[in-house]
Amino acid sequence: MEKNKSSILNAWCMYDWANSVHSLVIVSAIFPIYFSNTAVNAQGGADVDFLGMTVNNSALFSFAVSFAFLFIALVNPILGAIADFSGSKKRFMQFFVYLGSFSCLLLYFFKRENLELGVVAFAISLIGWSGSIVFYNAYLPEIATENRYDKLSARGFTMGYIGSVLLLIFNLTMLIKPEWYGGIDSGTACRISFVTVAVWWVGFAQIPFYYLPNGTPSGLKREGGWIWNGFRELKKVLGELSHLPITKRFLVAFFFYNMGVQTVMYIGTIFGSNELHLPDNALIVTILLLQLLAIVGAYCAAVLSGKWGNTSTISGILVIWIGVCVTAYFVTTEVQFYGLAAGIGFVMGGVQSLSRSTYAKLLPDNTPDTASYFSFYDACDKFSTFLGTTIFGIITQVSGMRNSLLFLALIFVIGLLILRRIPSQKIYRSPLSTS
């Protein structure tokens, strides 16, 4: 494949534009607030009945995230290997996009009397979103040269932030100015916003679907079916990873600090709503501003990585994350929460975009098995999200949400200590990764 072709690079970035509305509207902004207001008992309390069990609604939200990411972490390495063998990355990506967007449509029917539908549809939407990302990320080393990874990754995240902000602003008008839409109530406005996510996601995804190639089939001899050969491909990549100690070390560091990053991103709005009892509109506007700061953070991280190197830049970002978690433990007012959100926004975009590009730099040169390699990166992402949100939910259920924040600070420290043992060259090359 010809690398650095502008039409393909632009199309690749458009998938960030397409899918990020799910991260913002469904995961971070409107759905968590709608969930907090809808998943309540008859007396308006937070303890609800779910499948015969009494669960705190904050913990239930966390457990739904945990289940989705555990599932995708288990299946994606196998699917990635099958995609590499068959040369069908785009087809797998399309399947997960359509699955996730259909689940967003189902959220329109989520009301207090059908809590199970809302939880299940939310979890499946997460499976669709996260399942598509592994195949999307796998295109990065195929379509661009190594010297463009950082800025291209930052550009993709930036487009995602901009696109999701535009849709969130539209959805906000339904909540703030319901008279513009026939006087609809806030619940209906929220449920319509879930439909807009599905339409936006599927619609703009057609651009990368048109331009991105399916991929080149693996050179493995075709004996047996796709599943059998998928396992062979998986075994092959596992063998190659065993000879890449720096790549493995980065995955371990990423596992720990990503556990903290993703848990904060998925639980932050619930914290503001349930712990600080902030107004719904104030929470959504805060998240909107957070996205704008994330754009600045992503580009600053790309620039700093060119001066300091990737792992040194990520290490600096992790120090800020540790401070965020410790500070959050003591937050009690609305103004303090806004200051905390500003800090999160600035480091959120940088750590995500730079982690993706750093891993791409640590892969062997000209590898054809990008989906398989990125399935391991994705597995670390999803397992860490599963573990982080599960532990967070358990601690919240037992002793309250604030104590969970100290756990997050600890895992950021562990990730930082491991990351500091990785060289921080401006450009990683495969001889380094095998030393």
Secondary structure, DSSP 8 states (H G I E B T S, - for coil): --TT-HHHHHHHHHHHHHHHHIIIIIIIIHHHHHHHHHS--TTS-SEEEETTEEEEHHHHHHHHHHHHHHHHHHHHHHHHHHHHHHT-HHHHHHHHHHHHHHHHHHGGG--GGGHHHHHHHHHHHHHHHHHHHHHHHTTHHHHS-GGGHHHHHHHHHHHHHHHHHHHHHHHHHHHH-GGGGTS--HHHHHHHHHHHHHHHHHHHHHHHHHHS------SS---S-HHHHHHHHHHHHHHHHTT-HHHHHHHHHHHHHHHHHHHHHHHHHHIIIIIS---HHHHHHHHHHHHHHHHHHHHHHHHHHHHH-HHHHHHHHHHHHHHHHHHHHH--SHHHHHHHHHHHHHHHHHHHHHHHHHHHHTS-TT-S-HHHHHHHHHHHHHHHHHHHHHHHHHHHHHH-HHHHHHHHHHHHHHHHHHHTTS---SS--HHHHT-
